[in-house]
Amino acid sequence: MRVLVAEKIGASGVGLLREHFDVDEGDHLDRIGEYDGLIIRSATQVTADVLERATNLKAIGRAGVGVDNVDVPAATKRGIVVANAPQSNVVTAAEHTLALLLALARNIPQAHASLTAGRWERSKFSGVELMDKTLGILGFGRIGQLVAHRAQAFGMRVIAFDPYVGAERYKDLGVERAETSDEVYAVADFITVHLPKTPETENWLDDAAFAKMKDGVRVLNVARGPLVDDAALQAALDSGKVAGAALDVFRSEPITEHPLFSYPNVIVTPHLGASTAEATDRAGYQAAEQVIAALTGGSVTTAVNVPAVAAEDLEVLGPFLPLCQDLGRIAVGLAGRLDRIEVEFLGRIADRDTRPLSIAVLLGALGGHTEDEVNAVNAPALAEERGIEVIESKRTSARDFTDLVRVTVDGTRVVGTVLGRRDRPHLLEAMGQRFNLELQDHLAFFRYRDQPGMIGRVGTCFGENGVNIISAAVGLDPETKDSLAAVMVVTTDGPVPPDIVDEIARSDGFVSGTAVSLRN
């Protein structure tokens, strides 16, 4: 077999490949039809046209995290495995965070610039110790956990917020678990963000967030530029609320001019979080390992695409895959956190290999809440490293319906099935009440007092704010004798803004409200 290494990946990865295959190095995509495997970094564009000419290609290895430069659907259609190296830069990113943390605490870049400019200003750059200070971590995935471990070596108290990491994981690492980000803001002397970039996390550190922080807090961002509202950070620096900031990432890159660059208490680096020789070498080596596994029949552990459900199970399980993903996302959205997932399969689907369905539930539950993009290969591993317990059970009989899927997240249960000739997913239970509602991409859930006019009030508020309702269903168990237990589910043709949901939930007769989008 022949493998093309289209970009420089480091000698260790190339050497590993040469132990198994004939290897060519360089930009030879014009001869892609000659190769069984391909290794790339970020510059090479593997388009559908390239793949059409790749008649022998069986595996693509991306020496890095993202695969935006690969047409993954086109590769999947042709049976080509696409794998990346998601853990190659986590240590490097964590170490760079600590480097900036120390530099921020001791004013190292400013002192260096002053001294090399011919000034001895020892008193001007007096700093603060890390020992006994509190480090707040927003986002407690792989990188956040590594940062916590290293910060503890400096004698720091560490508190972290990430509702999608199990409580036992916090205990194992000796880190305090914050129930809300506000709890972090209230006590942290330093705050570092390691959240994934999603519509929900964009501008996470905004004016409201800075206002809740301690006076003199220092802020770091080595994750994604859009997580921090630049104007809000600038205002917080101007007011003295924030004593200093260290930024490695920016809203648009590359960038050489920015209002914050002129601030004497702001340290900046040009996205160096993953830039070490070791990380580059590690990424190439891991990508090589995956290509070797794909071409020799081994286990490809970081594939971002996987074969479809086996043909013999597709007719039965196929329609339930999107349902399970939707139920996972709804359950987590309603629970607001994720320690434990219980998945129950009832009916004829219980006779099949339901592992793809359990993975689909994980995809929905974890999607948008991890640094790495979740896929059918890495979802179980991501759940395990976050200390999330996953329990699956089966029963071959189901009451009232041929098949049912129950998903319970930390005591919050949702139930669904597929109905009709087109196997459309339906929600049958949520928030303790039953109904039958065809799922759409966007939903809003309300618990309220069972009294006339409540549905109309929701419809009026949505209409006034330009939110179009597709359908609605209500549930109330008369046996509960609890007038506050009524539940309403509304589906819409677009996302429901959180402020509208909050406005309704705060109004008379309503108890709570939650919006969930199944598709971003």
C-alpha positions as CSV (number, residue, x, y, z in Angstrom):
1,M,0.0,0.0,0.0
2,R,1.0,3.6,-0.6
3,V,0.5,6.6,1.6
4,L,0.9,10.3,0.7
5,V,2.0,12.7,3.4
6,A,0.9,16.0,1.7
7,E,2.2,18.3,4.5
8,K,5.1,18.3,6.9
9,I,4.1,16.3,10.0
10,G,7.3,15.5,11.8
11,A,9.8,12.7,11.4
12,S,8.2,10.3,14.0
13,G,4.9,10.1,12.1
14,V,6.6,9.6,8.7
15,G,8.9,7.0,10.2
16,L,6.0,5.1,11.7
17,L,4.2,5.0,8.3
18,R,7.4,3.8,6.5
19,E,7.4,0.7,8.8
20,H,4.2,-0.3,7.1
21,F,3.8,1.3,3.7
22,D,5.5,3.0,0.8
23,V,5.4,6.7,1.6
24,D,5.7,9.8,-0.5
25,E,6.0,13.3,0.9
26,G,4.8,16.5,-0.8
27,D,1.9,18.2,-2.6
28,H,1.1,15.4,-5.0
29,L,-2.7,15.5,-5.0
30,D,-2.6,15.5,-8.8
31,R,-1.6,11.8,-8.3
32,I,-4.1,11.0,-5.5
33,G,-5.5,8.0,-7.4
34,E,-2.2,6.2,-6.7
35,Y,-2.6,6.3,-2.9
36,D,-4.4,4.2,-0.3
37,G,-3.9,6.6,2.6
38,L,-3.4,10.4,2.9
39,I,-2.0,12.5,5.8
40,I,-2.7,16.2,5.9
41,R,-2.6,19.2,8.2
42,S,-4.7,22.3,7.7
43,A,-3.6,23.7,4.3
44,T,-4.5,20.8,2.1
45,Q,-8.1,21.0,0.8
46,V,-9.6,17.5,0.3
47,T,-12.7,18.4,-1.7
48,A,-15.3,16.2,-3.4
49,D,-13.4,16.7,-6.7
50,V,-10.2,15.4,-5.1
51,L,-12.0,12.5,-3.6
52,E,-13.6,11.6,-6.9
53,R,-10.1,11.1,-8.3
54,A,-9.0,9.1,-5.2
55,T,-10.0,5.8,-6.6
56,N,-7.8,3.7,-4.2
57,L,-8.1,6.0,-1.1
58,K,-9.3,4.2,2.1
59,A,-8.2,6.5,4.9
60,I,-7.4,10.2,5.5
61,G,-5.5,11.3,8.6
62,R,-5.7,14.9,9.8
63,A,-2.7,15.8,11.9
64,G,-4.6,18.2,14.2
65,V,-8.1,18.7,15.7
66,G,-10.5,20.1,13.1
67,V,-11.4,18.5,9.8
68,D,-12.9,21.6,8.1
69,N,-10.6,21.1,5.2
70,V,-12.0,17.7,4.4
71,D,-15.3,17.0,2.7
72,V,-16.3,14.4,5.3
73,P,-19.7,13.5,3.8
74,A,-18.1,12.9,0.4
75,A,-15.5,10.7,2.0
76,T,-18.1,8.8,3.9
77,K,-20.1,8.2,0.8
78,R,-17.0,6.6,-0.8
79,G,-16.2,4.5,2.3
80,I,-13.1,6.5,3.2
81,V,-12.3,6.7,6.9
82,V,-11.5,10.2,8.1
83,A,-9.6,10.5,11.5
84,N,-8.0,13.3,13.4
85,A,-5.7,13.8,16.4
86,P,-7.9,15.4,19.0
87,Q,-5.6,15.0,22.0
88,S,-2.4,16.1,20.3
89,N,-2.5,19.7,21.7
90,V,-4.2,19.4,25.0
91,V,-1.0,19.4,27.1
92,T,0.4,22.3,25.0
93,A,-2.7,24.4,25.4
94,A,-2.8,23.7,29.2
95,E,0.9,24.6,29.6
96,H,0.4,27.8,27.6
97,T,-2.5,28.7,29.9
98,L,-0.2,28.3,32.9
99,A,2.5,30.3,31.1
100,L,0.1,33.2,30.6
101,L,-1.2,32.8,34.2
102,L,2.3,33.3,35.6
103,A,3.1,36.1,33.2
104,L,-0.1,37.9,34.1
105,A,0.6,37.5,37.8
106,R,4.2,38.7,37.7
107,N,4.0,41.2,34.8
108,I,6.8,39.4,33.0
109,P,6.3,40.7,29.4
110,Q,6.0,44.3,30.6
111,A,9.1,44.0,32.8
112,H,11.1,42.5,30.0
113,A,10.1,45.2,27.6
114,S,11.0,47.9,30.1
115,L,14.4,46.5,30.9
116,T,15.4,45.9,27.3
117,A,14.3,49.5,26.6
118,G,16.9,50.7,29.1
119,R,14.8,51.2,32.2
120,W,15.2,49.6,35.6
121,E,11.6,49.8,37.0
122,R,11.7,47.2,39.6
123,S,8.9,48.6,41.8
124,K,6.6,49.3,38.9
125,F,6.1,45.6,38.1
126,S,5.5,44.1,41.5
127,G,3.1,41.3,41.0
128,V,0.9,38.8,43.0
129,E,1.5,35.2,44.2
130,L,-0.6,32.3,42.9
131,M,-0.4,30.5,46.2
132,D,-3.7,30.6,48.1
133,K,-5.4,32.4,45.2
134,T,-8.5,31.0,43.6
135,L,-8.5,29.9,40.0
136,G,-11.9,29.7,38.3
137,I,-12.1,27.5,35.3
138,L,-15.1,27.8,32.9
139,G,-15.2,24.6,30.9
140,F,-13.8,21.5,32.6
141,G,-13.0,19.2,29.7
142,R,-9.5,17.8,28.9
143,I,-7.7,21.1,28.8
144,G,-9.5,22.5,31.8
145,Q,-8.7,19.4,33.9
146,L,-5.0,19.6,33.0
147,V,-4.9,23.3,33.9
148,A,-6.5,22.5,37.3
149,H,-4.0,19.8,38.0
150,R,-1.1,22.1,37.2
151,A,-2.6,25.1,39.1
152,Q,-2.9,23.0,42.2
153,A,0.8,22.4,42.2
154,F,1.2,26.2,42.8
155,G,-1.0,25.9,45.8
156,M,-4.1,27.4,44.2
157,R,-7.6,26.7,45.1
158,V,-9.5,25.6,42.0
159,I,-13.2,25.9,41.3
160,A,-14.7,25.0,38.0
161,F,-18.0,25.2,36.2
162,D,-19.1,22.7,33.6
163,P,-22.5,21.0,34.1
164,Y,-21.5,18.3,31.6
165,V,-18.9,16.7,33.8
166,G,-19.8,14.2,36.4
167,A,-19.5,15.1,40.1
168,E,-17.2,12.2,40.8
169,R,-14.7,13.6,38.3
170,Y,-14.5,16.8,40.2
171,K,-13.9,14.9,43.5
172,D,-11.2,12.7,41.9
173,L,-9.3,15.8,40.8
174,G,-9.8,17.7,44.1
175,V,-11.7,20.6,42.3
176,E,-14.7,22.4,43.7
177,R,-17.8,22.1,41.5
178,A,-19.7,25.3,40.8
179,E,-23.4,24.9,40.1
180,T,-23.4,28.1,38.1
181,S,-20.8,30.3,36.5
182,D,-21.9,33.1,38.9
183,E,-20.4,31.0,41.7
184,V,-17.0,31.1,39.9
185,Y,-17.3,34.9,39.4
186,A,-18.0,35.5,43.1
187,V,-14.8,33.9,44.4
188,A,-12.1,33.7,41.6
189,D,-9.0,35.8,41.6
190,F,-8.1,34.5,38.1
191,I,-10.6,33.2,35.6
192,T,-9.7,31.1,32.5
193,V,-12.2,30.0,29.9
194,H,-12.0,26.6,28.1
195,L,-15.5,26.3,26.7
196,P,-16.4,25.1,23.3
197,K,-17.5,27.7,20.8
198,T,-21.2,27.4,20.2
199,P,-24.1,30.0,19.8
200,E,-24.8,29.6,23.5
201,T,-21.2,30.2,24.7
202,E,-20.4,33.2,22.4
203,N,-19.8,36.3,24.4
204,W,-20.0,34.2,27.6
205,L,-17.8,36.8,29.3
206,D,-19.9,39.9,28.7
207,D,-20.8,43.0,30.7
208,A,-23.1,41.1,33.0
209,A,-20.4,38.5,33.7
210,F,-17.7,41.0,34.5
211,A,-20.0,42.9,36.8
212,K,-20.4,39.7,38.9
213,M,-16.6,39.2,39.3
214,K,-14.4,40.2,42.1
215,D,-12.7,43.6,41.8
216,G,-9.2,43.1,40.5
217,V,-9.9,39.8,38.8
218,R,-7.5,38.7,36.1
219,V,-8.9,36.9,33.0
220,L,-7.4,34.5,30.5
221,N,-8.6,33.2,27.2
222,V,-6.6,30.4,25.4
223,A,-9.7,28.7,23.9
224,R,-11.7,30.7,21.4
225,G,-11.8,34.4,20.7
226,P,-15.6,34.8,20.5
227,L,-16.0,33.5,24.1
228,V,-15.1,37.0,25.4
229,D,-16.9,40.2,24.5
230,D,-14.0,42.4,23.6
231,A,-15.9,45.7,24.3
232,A,-17.1,44.4,27.7
233,L,-13.5,43.4,28.6
234,Q,-12.2,46.8,27.5
235,A,-14.8,48.5,29.7
236,A,-14.0,46.3,32.6
237,L,-10.3,47.1,32.2
238,D,-11.1,50.8,32.0
239,S,-13.1,50.7,35.2
240,G,-10.5,48.7,37.1
241,K,-12.9,45.8,37.7
242,V,-10.4,43.6,35.7
243,A,-6.8,44.1,36.8
244,G,-5.3,42.4,33.8
245,A,-6.0,40.0,30.9
246,A,-4.0,37.5,28.9
247,L,-5.3,36.6,25.4
248,D,-4.0,34.0,23.0
249,V,-7.1,33.9,20.7
250,F,-9.2,36.6,19.0
251,R,-12.5,37.0,17.2
252,S,-10.8,37.2,13.8
253,E,-7.3,35.9,13.0
254,P,-4.7,36.8,12.0
255,I,-4.9,40.2,13.7
256,T,-2.2,42.8,14.4
257,E,-4.3,45.8,15.4
258,H,-6.8,45.7,18.3
259,P,-7.8,48.3,20.9
260,L,-6.7,45.9,23.7
261,F,-3.2,45.7,22.3
262,S,-2.3,49.2,23.7
263,Y,-3.3,48.3,27.3
264,P,-0.3,48.0,29.6
265,N,-2.0,45.3,31.7
266,V,-3.0,43.1,28.7
267,I,-0.7,40.3,27.5
268,V,-1.3,38.9,24.1
269,T,0.2,36.0,22.0
270,P,-0.6,35.1,18.4
271,H,-2.7,31.9,19.0
272,L,0.3,29.9,20.3
273,G,-1.8,27.5,22.4
274,A,-1.0,24.5,20.2
275,S,2.3,25.7,18.9
276,T,5.1,23.5,20.2
277,A,7.3,21.1,18.4
278,E,6.0,18.3,20.6
279,A,2.4,19.0,19.8
280,T,3.1,19.1,16.0
281,D,5.1,15.8,16.2
282,R,2.4,14.2,18.4
283,A,-0.4,15.2,16.0
284,G,1.5,13.7,13.0
285,Y,2.2,10.5,15.0
286,Q,-1.4,10.1,16.1
287,A,-2.7,10.7,12.6
288,A,-0.2,8.1,11.3
289,E,-1.4,5.6,13.9
290,Q,-5.0,6.1,12.7
291,V,-4.2,5.7,9.1
292,I,-2.2,2.5,9.8
293,A,-5.1,1.1,11.8
294,A,-7.6,1.9,9.0
295,L,-5.4,0.3,6.3
296,T,-4.5,-2.8,8.3
297,G,-7.8,-3.7,9.9
298,G,-7.1,-2.2,13.3
299,S,-9.3,0.0,15.5
300,V,-9.6,3.6,14.3
301,T,-10.3,5.3,17.6
302,T,-10.5,8.9,16.5
303,A,-12.5,8.5,13.3
304,V,-15.0,11.4,12.7
305,N,-17.1,9.3,10.3
306,V,-18.2,5.7,10.8
307,P,-20.0,3.2,8.6
308,A,-23.8,3.3,8.8
309,V,-25.8,0.8,10.9
310,A,-25.4,-2.8,9.7
311,A,-27.8,-3.6,6.9
312,E,-29.7,-6.2,8.8
313,D,-30.4,-3.8,11.6
314,L,-30.9,-0.6,9.5
315,E,-34.6,-1.3,8.8
316,V,-35.4,-1.5,12.5
317,L,-32.9,0.8,14.2
318,G,-32.3,3.4,11.5
319,P,-35.4,5.5,12.2
320,F,-34.6,5.5,15.9
321,L,-31.1,7.1,15.5
322,P,-32.3,10.7,15.1
323,L,-35.0,10.1,17.8
324,C,-32.3,9.0,20.3
325,Q,-30.1,11.9,19.5
326,D,-33.0,14.3,20.0
327,L,-34.0,12.7,23.3
328,G,-30.5,13.0,24.6
329,R,-30.4,16.7,23.8
330,I,-33.8,17.3,25.3
331,A,-33.1,15.5,28.5
332,V,-29.8,17.4,29.1
333,G,-31.5,20.7,28.2
334,L,-34.2,20.1,30.8
335,A,-31.9,18.7,33.4
336,G,-29.4,21.5,32.9
337,R,-26.5,19.2,33.9
338,L,-25.1,15.8,33.2
339,D,-23.8,13.3,35.7
340,R,-25.6,10.1,34.7
341,I,-27.5,8.9,31.6
342,E,-29.9,5.9,31.7
343,V,-31.2,4.7,28.4
344,E,-34.0,2.1,28.2
345,F,-35.1,0.4,25.0
346,L,-38.5,-1.3,25.0
347,G,-40.2,-3.3,22.3
348,R,-38.8,-5.0,19.2
349,I,-35.7,-2.7,19.1
350,A,-34.6,-4.4,22.3
351,D,-33.9,-7.6,20.3
352,R,-31.3,-5.8,18.2
353,D,-27.8,-4.5,18.9
354,T,-28.8,-1.2,20.4
355,R,-25.3,0.2,21.0
356,P,-25.7,2.6,18.0
357,L,-28.8,4.0,19.7
358,S,-27.0,4.5,23.0
359,I,-24.2,6.3,21.2
360,A,-26.8,8.5,19.4
361,V,-28.2,9.5,22.9
362,L,-24.7,10.5,23.9
363,L,-24.3,12.5,20.7
364,G,-27.3,14.5,21.6
365,A,-26.4,14.9,25.2
366,L,-22.8,15.9,24.7
367,G,-23.2,17.9,21.5
368,G,-22.0,21.5,21.8
369,H,-20.7,20.9,25.3
370,T,-17.2,19.6,24.7
371,E,-14.0,21.0,23.2
372,D,-13.9,18.3,20.6
373,E,-16.7,17.8,18.1
374,V,-18.6,14.7,19.3
375,N,-19.0,11.8,16.9
376,A,-20.1,8.2,17.0
377,V,-16.5,7.0,17.6
378,N,-15.4,9.4,20.4
379,A,-18.7,9.9,22.3
380,P,-18.2,7.0,24.7
381,A,-14.6,8.0,25.5
382,L,-15.6,11.6,26.0
383,A,-18.4,10.5,28.4
384,E,-15.9,8.4,30.3
385,E,-13.2,11.1,30.7
386,R,-15.9,13.4,32.0
387,G,-17.0,10.9,34.6
388,I,-20.5,10.5,33.1
389,E,-22.1,7.2,33.9
390,V,-24.0,5.6,31.1
391,I,-26.4,2.7,31.8
392,E,-28.4,0.8,29.2
393,S,-31.3,-1.6,29.7
394,K,-33.7,-3.5,27.5
395,R,-37.1,-5.0,27.6
396,T,-38.8,-6.7,24.7
397,S,-42.3,-5.4,25.6
398,A,-43.6,-1.9,25.6
399,R,-46.9,-0.6,26.8
400,D,-49.2,1.3,24.4
401,F,-46.5,1.5,21.6
402,T,-44.6,-1.0,19.6
403,D,-41.3,0.6,20.6
404,L,-40.2,3.1,23.2
405,V,-37.0,4.9,24.1
406,R,-36.6,6.3,27.6
407,V,-33.7,8.6,28.4
408,T,-33.1,9.8,32.0
409,V,-30.5,12.4,32.9
410,D,-30.0,13.0,36.6
411,G,-33.6,12.2,37.3
412,T,-35.1,14.0,34.3
413,R,-36.9,11.6,32.0
414,V,-38.0,12.0,28.5
415,V,-39.7,9.3,26.4
416,G,-40.2,9.0,22.6
417,T,-41.0,6.8,19.7
418,V,-41.3,7.0,15.9
419,L,-44.7,6.9,14.3
420,G,-46.3,6.6,10.8
421,R,-45.1,5.4,7.5
422,R,-42.3,8.0,7.5
423,D,-41.1,7.1,11.0
424,R,-41.4,10.6,12.4
425,P,-40.0,11.1,15.9
426,H,-42.5,11.9,18.6
427,L,-42.1,13.1,22.2
428,L,-44.4,11.2,24.6
429,E,-43.2,12.3,28.0
430,A,-41.3,15.2,29.5
431,M,-41.2,17.0,32.9
432,G,-43.3,14.2,34.4
433,Q,-46.2,14.6,32.0
434,R,-47.4,12.7,29.0
435,F,-48.5,13.9,25.6
436,N,-47.9,13.0,21.9
437,L,-46.0,15.7,19.9
438,E,-44.1,15.4,16.7
439,L,-40.6,16.7,17.3
440,Q,-39.4,19.8,15.4
441,D,-36.0,21.4,15.4
442,H,-36.9,24.0,18.1
443,L,-38.9,23.5,21.3
444,A,-39.9,25.4,24.4
445,F,-41.1,23.7,27.6
446,F,-43.1,25.4,30.3
447,R,-44.4,24.3,33.7
448,Y,-47.4,26.3,34.8
449,R,-50.6,26.5,36.9
450,D,-53.5,24.7,35.2
451,Q,-55.9,27.6,34.6
452,P,-57.6,29.1,31.5
453,G,-55.6,31.3,29.1
454,M,-52.1,30.0,29.7
455,I,-51.6,28.7,26.2
456,G,-52.9,31.9,24.8
457,R,-50.4,34.0,26.8
458,V,-47.5,32.0,25.4
459,G,-48.9,32.3,21.9
460,T,-49.3,36.1,22.3
461,C,-45.8,36.6,23.7
462,F,-44.3,34.5,20.9
463,G,-46.2,36.3,18.3
464,E,-45.2,39.8,19.6
465,N,-41.6,38.7,19.4
466,G,-41.8,37.2,15.9
467,V,-41.6,33.5,17.0
468,N,-43.8,31.3,14.8
469,I,-45.4,28.3,16.6
470,I,-45.7,25.1,14.6
471,S,-47.6,23.0,17.2
472,A,-48.2,22.6,20.9
473,A,-49.2,20.0,23.4
474,V,-50.1,20.0,27.1
475,G,-50.0,17.4,29.8
476,L,-51.5,17.1,33.3
477,D,-52.0,14.0,35.4
478,P,-55.3,14.7,37.2
479,E,-54.3,12.2,39.9
480,T,-51.5,14.4,41.1
481,K,-54.0,17.0,42.3
482,D,-51.2,19.6,41.8
483,S,-52.4,22.6,39.7
484,L,-48.8,23.7,39.3
485,A,-47.8,20.5,37.5
486,A,-49.2,21.3,34.1
487,V,-46.6,21.1,31.3
488,M,-46.8,22.7,27.9
489,V,-44.5,21.9,24.9
490,V,-44.4,24.3,22.0
491,T,-42.5,23.7,18.7
492,T,-41.4,26.6,16.6
493,D,-39.8,27.2,13.2
494,G,-36.8,29.0,14.7
495,P,-34.9,29.1,18.0
496,V,-36.8,30.7,20.9
497,P,-34.6,33.5,22.4
498,P,-33.9,32.7,26.1
499,D,-35.0,36.1,27.2
500,I,-38.5,35.4,25.9
501,V,-38.7,32.1,27.7
502,D,-37.4,33.8,30.9
503,E,-40.0,36.6,30.5
504,I,-42.8,34.0,30.3
505,A,-41.4,31.8,33.1
506,R,-41.3,34.9,35.5
507,S,-44.9,35.8,34.8
508,D,-47.9,35.0,37.0
509,G,-48.9,31.4,37.0
510,F,-45.8,30.0,35.4
511,V,-43.2,28.0,37.3
512,S,-40.3,27.5,34.8
513,G,-39.4,27.6,31.2
514,T,-36.7,26.0,29.0
515,A,-35.9,26.3,25.3
516,V,-34.1,23.5,23.5
517,S,-32.8,23.5,19.9
518,L,-32.2,20.1,18.4
519,R,-30.4,21.6,15.4
520,N,-28.0,24.7,15.6
